């Protein structure tokens, strides 16, 4: 039985990687991340033209109608290239709209998401790392939303935000459009400058309900967990690749440091940690579309494990580079900062392992 990627999936990754290598080298990454908004509309539109923005959007709404695995494969390449931009939040928003089942909202927003004409993001987290839909503090009364969302990806530049909140019937999803009365944003100083988040404050903001219950919220969150896991794999693979190449050129005591047993063992250990974990997020992405009864647990496991691995690989990679690895001018820290974001966003590894254990009945 062949568990590899299809020819089309391999081509998808190769196409995105080649385009990003030409259009978004680290010099452009730095320029974008140091800009006022951290968002480059031209870069995002280029990715949308490649189909990246609409991978999970059905063809009837202008997307490619692929599965979450295909979006995760794109996320892997974006992680490898340390690509700045709103892919994570936009894809979670698309999944939320699809799972919510509101035909009018889908018709209004999904085609614009797929084409890149509108930037739509997803707001779930509250308080100090609260990502559980059962404990939402944001409230909607009479079509007016009040509450705070401290970690909204590109919320301050988004055309619309799909917000998880509660009303008298329980959890649900609402859309709040850009410029609506009662909405304010605080741009946050973040560690990973390639993916900006803002604090969105809603003070009686007009909101349109697009989903009832926590089903769509949880599905969008699980999609995000898998995309973060894929990003972590791609980023960790890039760190390992950079370090292996550096160890073959950096000389000490008259020979490349790759000849030293201590360096070889560390690189081998990292490769053995990383490569087998590919199947973990592949399976989680497959389960999202084909095994929904297993999807929640495997999404939690993939996110927890991959972000731990990314953190470890990035730290060892910096140490193996020596002094240059700690400098602002050297690019490796871009991936280390990204690893910190992946570890924290949507919940820390320990919490997701607890969730996975509970879901397994342990």
C-alpha positions as CSV (number, residue, x, y, z in Angstrom):
1,X,0.0,0.0,0.0
2,X,1.3,3.4,-1.0
3,X,1.1,6.0,1.8
4,X,3.0,8.7,-0.1
5,X,1.7,11.8,-1.7
6,X,0.0,11.9,-5.1
7,X,1.7,13.4,-8.1
8,X,-0.6,16.4,-7.8
9,X,0.2,17.0,-4.2
10,X,4.0,16.8,-4.9
11,X,3.5,19.3,-7.7
12,X,1.5,21.6,-5.4
13,X,4.4,21.7,-2.9
14,X,7.0,22.1,-5.6
15,X,5.1,25.0,-7.3
16,X,4.6,26.9,-4.0
17,X,8.2,26.4,-3.0
18,X,9.7,27.6,-6.3
19,X,7.4,30.6,-6.3
20,X,8.3,31.6,-2.8
21,X,12.0,31.1,-3.4
22,X,11.8,33.6,-6.2
23,X,9.3,36.0,-4.8
24,X,9.9,35.9,-1.0
25,X,13.5,35.3,0.0
26,X,14.4,36.2,3.5
27,X,15.2,39.8,2.5
28,X,11.6,40.3,1.6
29,X,10.5,38.3,4.7
30,X,12.5,40.8,6.8
31,X,11.0,43.8,5.0
32,X,7.5,42.6,5.5
33,X,7.9,41.6,9.1
34,X,9.4,45.0,9.9
35,X,6.6,47.0,8.2
36,X,3.8,48.7,10.1
37,X,1.2,45.9,9.5
38,X,3.4,42.9,8.8
39,X,1.2,42.2,5.8
40,X,2.1,42.4,2.1
41,X,-1.1,42.4,0.1
42,X,0.8,41.8,-3.1
43,X,2.5,38.7,-1.7
44,X,-0.9,37.4,-0.4
45,X,-2.5,38.0,-3.8
46,X,0.3,36.1,-5.5
47,X,-0.3,33.2,-3.2
48,X,-4.0,33.4,-3.9
49,X,-3.3,33.3,-7.6
50,X,-1.4,30.0,-7.0
51,X,-4.6,28.7,-5.3
52,X,-3.1,28.7,-1.8
53,X,-5.8,31.0,-0.3
54,X,-8.7,28.8,-1.6
55,X,-7.3,25.3,-1.2
56,X,-10.2,24.2,1.1
57,X,-12.8,26.4,-0.6
58,X,-15.2,24.4,-2.8
59,X,-15.0,24.9,-6.6
60,X,-18.5,26.3,-6.6
61,X,-17.2,29.3,-4.6
62,X,-14.1,29.8,-6.7
63,X,-11.7,27.6,-4.8
64,X,-9.9,24.4,-5.6
65,X,-12.0,22.2,-3.4
66,X,-9.2,20.1,-2.0
67,X,-8.8,18.5,1.4
68,X,-7.2,19.7,4.6
69,X,-4.2,17.6,3.8
70,X,-3.5,19.7,0.8
71,X,-3.7,22.9,2.8
72,X,-1.4,21.3,5.4
73,X,1.1,20.5,2.6
74,X,1.0,24.1,1.6
75,X,1.5,25.1,5.3
76,X,4.6,22.9,5.4
77,X,6.2,24.8,2.5
78,X,5.2,28.2,4.0
79,X,6.9,27.0,7.2
80,X,10.0,25.9,5.3
81,X,10.2,29.4,3.6
82,X,9.2,31.3,6.8
83,X,6.6,33.0,4.8
84,X,4.8,35.9,6.4
85,X,1.1,36.4,6.0
86,X,-2.4,35.4,7.0
87,X,-2.6,31.9,5.6
88,X,-3.4,30.3,9.0
89,X,-6.2,32.6,10.1
90,X,-7.7,32.8,6.6
91,X,-7.8,29.0,6.2
92,X,-9.4,28.6,9.7
93,X,-12.0,31.2,8.8
94,X,-12.8,29.3,5.6
95,X,-13.2,26.1,7.5
96,X,-15.4,27.8,10.0
97,X,-17.7,29.2,7.3
98,X,-17.9,25.8,5.6
99,X,-18.6,23.9,8.8
100,X,-21.1,26.6,9.9
101,X,-23.3,25.8,7.0
102,X,-24.7,29.3,6.5
103,X,-25.2,29.5,2.7
104,X,-25.5,33.3,2.5
105,X,-22.2,33.8,4.4
106,X,-20.5,31.2,2.3
107,X,-21.7,32.9,-0.9
108,X,-20.6,36.3,0.3
109,X,-17.1,35.5,1.7
110,X,-15.7,32.2,0.4
111,X,-15.2,33.5,-3.2
112,X,-13.4,36.6,-1.9
113,X,-11.3,34.5,0.4
114,X,-10.3,32.2,-2.5
115,X,-9.4,35.0,-4.8
116,X,-7.5,37.0,-2.2
117,X,-9.9,40.0,-2.7
118,X,-10.9,39.8,1.0
119,X,-8.8,39.0,4.1
120,X,-11.0,37.1,6.6
121,X,-9.5,35.8,9.8
122,X,-10.7,33.7,12.8
123,X,-10.9,34.8,16.5
124,X,-11.1,32.1,19.2
125,X,-8.6,32.6,22.0
126,X,-9.5,34.6,25.1
127,X,-7.8,35.6,28.4
128,X,-4.5,33.9,29.2
129,X,-4.5,31.1,26.7
130,X,-8.1,30.0,26.8
131,X,-8.9,28.1,23.6
132,X,-12.0,26.1,24.7
133,X,-15.3,26.9,23.2
134,X,-17.1,25.9,26.3
135,X,-15.5,28.7,28.3
136,X,-16.0,31.7,26.0
137,X,-16.4,35.0,27.7
138,X,-17.4,37.0,24.7
139,X,-21.2,37.5,24.5
140,X,-23.7,38.5,21.9
141,X,-27.0,40.1,23.0
142,X,-29.5,41.3,20.4
143,X,-27.0,41.0,17.6
144,X,-24.3,43.0,19.4
145,X,-21.0,41.5,20.3
146,X,-19.0,42.4,23.4
147,X,-15.7,41.0,24.6
148,X,-12.0,40.8,23.9
149,X,-10.0,38.5,21.6
150,X,-6.3,39.0,22.4
151,X,-4.7,36.9,19.7
152,X,-6.4,37.5,16.4
153,X,-4.2,36.8,13.3
154,X,-4.0,40.0,11.3
155,X,-7.2,41.2,12.9
156,X,-6.3,44.9,12.4
157,X,-6.0,44.5,8.6
158,X,-8.8,41.9,8.1
159,X,-11.9,42.8,6.1
160,X,-13.9,40.5,8.4
161,X,-13.4,38.4,11.5
162,X,-15.2,35.1,12.2
163,X,-15.6,35.4,16.0
164,X,-16.4,32.6,18.4
165,X,-18.7,33.8,21.2
166,X,-21.8,32.9,23.2
167,X,-25.4,34.0,23.2
168,X,-28.4,32.8,25.1
169,X,-28.4,29.5,23.2
170,X,-24.7,28.8,23.8
171,X,-21.5,28.9,21.7
172,X,-21.6,30.0,18.0
173,X,-19.9,32.0,15.3
174,X,-20.5,35.5,14.2
175,X,-19.0,37.7,11.5
176,X,-17.9,41.2,12.3
177,X,-16.9,43.4,9.3
178,X,-14.0,45.8,9.1
179,X,-14.9,49.3,10.3
180,X,-18.0,48.2,12.3
181,X,-18.9,50.5,15.1
182,X,-17.7,49.3,18.5
183,X,-14.6,47.5,17.2
184,X,-11.1,48.5,18.1
185,X,-7.7,46.9,17.6
186,X,-4.5,47.0,19.6
187,X,-1.5,45.9,17.5
188,X,0.6,43.7,19.7
189,X,4.4,43.5,19.9
190,X,4.9,39.9,19.1
191,X,7.9,37.5,19.2
192,X,7.2,36.0,15.7
193,X,7.1,39.0,13.5
194,X,6.2,36.9,10.4
195,X,2.7,36.3,11.7
196,X,1.1,39.3,13.4
197,X,-1.7,39.1,15.9
198,X,-3.7,41.9,17.4
199,X,-6.1,42.3,20.3
200,X,-9.6,42.9,19.1
201,X,-12.0,44.6,21.5
202,X,-15.8,44.5,20.7
203,X,-18.1,46.9,22.5
204,X,-21.6,46.3,21.3
205,X,-20.3,45.7,17.7
206,X,-22.9,44.6,15.1
207,X,-22.4,40.9,14.4
208,X,-24.1,38.5,12.0
209,X,-24.6,34.9,13.3
210,X,-23.3,32.2,10.9
211,X,-23.2,29.1,13.1
212,X,-24.8,27.7,16.2
213,X,-23.2,25.3,18.6
214,X,-19.5,24.5,19.1
215,X,-19.2,22.1,16.2
216,X,-17.9,24.6,13.6
217,X,-15.7,26.3,16.3
218,X,-14.0,23.0,17.2
219,X,-13.6,22.0,13.5
220,X,-11.9,25.3,12.7
221,X,-9.7,25.0,15.8
222,X,-8.7,21.4,14.8
223,X,-7.9,22.6,11.3
224,X,-5.7,25.2,12.8
225,X,-3.9,22.7,15.0
226,X,-3.0,20.6,12.0
227,X,-1.9,23.6,9.9
228,X,0.4,24.7,12.8
229,X,1.8,21.1,13.1
230,X,2.6,21.2,9.3
231,X,4.2,24.6,9.6
232,X,6.3,23.3,12.5
233,X,7.4,20.3,10.5
234,X,8.4,22.5,7.5
235,X,10.2,25.0,9.8
236,X,12.1,22.3,11.7
237,X,13.1,20.6,8.4
238,X,14.5,24.0,7.2
239,X,16.5,24.5,10.5
240,X,18.0,21.0,10.2
241,X,18.8,21.6,6.5
242,X,20.5,24.9,7.2
243,X,22.5,23.4,10.1
244,X,23.7,20.4,8.1
245,X,24.9,22.6,5.3
246,X,26.6,25.0,7.7
247,X,28.4,22.1,9.5
248,X,29.9,21.0,6.2
249,X,31.4,24.4,5.5
250,X,32.3,25.7,9.0
251,X,35.8,24.6,9.8
252,X,37.4,24.2,13.3
253,X,40.8,22.7,14.0
254,X,41.4,22.3,10.3
255,X,38.3,20.3,9.4
256,X,34.5,20.8,9.0
257,X,32.7,20.6,12.2
258,X,30.5,18.0,10.6
259,X,33.4,15.6,11.1
260,X,33.1,15.8,14.9
261,X,31.3,13.0,16.5
262,X,29.3,15.3,18.8
263,X,27.9,17.3,15.9
264,X,27.1,14.3,13.8
265,X,25.2,12.7,16.7
266,X,23.2,15.8,17.4
267,X,22.2,16.1,13.8
268,X,21.4,12.4,13.5
269,X,19.2,12.6,16.7
270,X,17.3,15.6,15.3
271,X,16.7,13.9,12.0
272,X,15.4,10.8,13.8
273,X,13.1,12.9,15.9
274,X,11.8,14.9,12.9
275,X,11.3,12.6,9.9
276,X,9.1,9.9,11.5
277,X,6.8,12.7,12.8
278,X,5.7,13.5,9.2
279,X,3.2,10.7,9.3
280,X,1.6,12.1,12.5
281,X,0.3,15.3,10.9
282,X,-0.3,13.6,7.5
283,X,-2.7,11.2,9.3
284,X,-4.3,14.0,11.4
285,X,-5.0,15.9,8.2
286,X,-6.4,12.8,6.5
287,X,-8.6,12.1,9.6
288,X,-10.0,15.6,9.5
289,X,-11.8,14.8,6.2
290,X,-12.2,11.1,6.3
291,X,-12.3,10.0,10.0
292,X,-14.1,12.8,11.9
293,X,-14.6,10.6,14.9
294,X,-10.8,10.5,15.4
295,X,-9.9,13.9,14.1
296,X,-10.1,15.9,17.3
297,X,-7.7,13.7,19.2
298,X,-5.2,13.3,16.3
299,X,-5.2,17.1,15.7
300,X,-4.3,17.6,19.3
301,X,-1.5,15.0,19.3
302,X,0.0,16.4,16.0
303,X,0.1,19.9,17.3
304,X,1.6,19.0,20.7
305,X,4.3,16.7,19.3
306,X,5.3,18.8,16.2
307,X,5.6,22.1,18.1
308,X,7.8,20.4,20.7
309,X,10.0,19.0,18.0
310,X,10.2,22.3,16.2
311,X,11.3,24.0,19.4
312,X,14.0,21.5,20.1
313,X,15.3,21.4,16.6
314,X,15.4,25.3,16.4
315,X,17.3,25.6,19.7
316,X,19.9,22.9,18.8
317,X,20.3,24.4,15.3
318,X,21.2,27.8,16.9
319,X,23.6,26.2,19.3
320,X,25.3,24.2,16.5
321,X,25.8,27.4,14.5
322,X,27.7,28.9,17.4
323,X,27.9,32.6,17.9
324,X,26.5,33.6,14.5
325,X,23.3,31.7,15.3
326,X,22.4,34.2,17.9
327,X,22.8,37.4,15.8
328,X,20.0,39.4,14.3
329,X,21.7,39.5,10.9
330,X,21.7,35.7,10.6
331,X,18.4,34.3,9.3
332,X,18.1,31.3,11.6
333,X,16.4,33.2,14.4
334,X,13.4,33.9,12.1
335,X,12.6,30.2,12.3
336,X,13.2,30.0,16.0
337,X,10.8,32.9,16.6
338,X,8.3,31.1,14.4
339,X,8.7,27.9,16.5
340,X,7.8,29.9,19.6
341,X,4.6,31.1,17.9
342,X,3.7,27.6,16.8
343,X,4.2,26.3,20.4
344,X,1.9,28.8,22.0
345,X,-0.9,29.6,19.4
346,X,-4.1,27.6,19.9
347,X,-2.7,26.1,23.2
348,X,0.4,24.7,24.6
349,X,1.5,21.1,24.1
350,X,0.7,20.0,27.7
351,X,-2.9,21.1,27.4
352,X,-3.4,19.3,24.1
353,X,-1.9,16.1,25.5
354,X,-4.3,16.3,28.4
355,X,-7.1,16.7,25.8
356,X,-5.9,13.8,23.7
357,X,-5.8,11.6,26.8
358,X,-9.3,12.5,27.8
359,X,-10.6,12.0,24.3
360,X,-9.0,8.5,24.4
361,X,-10.8,7.7,27.6
362,X,-7.7,7.6,29.7
